[in-house]
Amino acid sequence: MFAARNPPQEAPCDTCTDERKLVELLPENEQASKIFLMCYNQCETRWNGEQDIEIDLNHVALWKAIEKFPGGVKDEWGTFQKVNRAWHFSQQKKREREG
């Protein structure tokens, strides 16, 4: 990732060279990422007989975070979609890791 930048840069540490752990945050996704971090643990769960299973992000909590975001959010619907997709993607990766 660092080598692909213009101009190319060197990674600041060994952890940063593991491409599987890094995300290049685009400026247009900054608000969505902050909102994701505020509410990713606010999720709907269902009991499957053994444990609670996370099934969806709580949309009420997500919309409230978007409404109350300091400075406002220009594209509320687009931000909602980005955060919701990011949550479902992270859940899919979590399930793959857990087997």
Buried (B, 14 or more C-beta within 10 A) or exposed (E): EEEEEEEEEEEEEEEEBEEEEEEEEEEEBEBBBBBBEBBBEBBBEEEEEEEEBBEEBBBEBBEBBBEEBEEEBEEBEEBBEBBBEBBEEEBEEEEEEEE
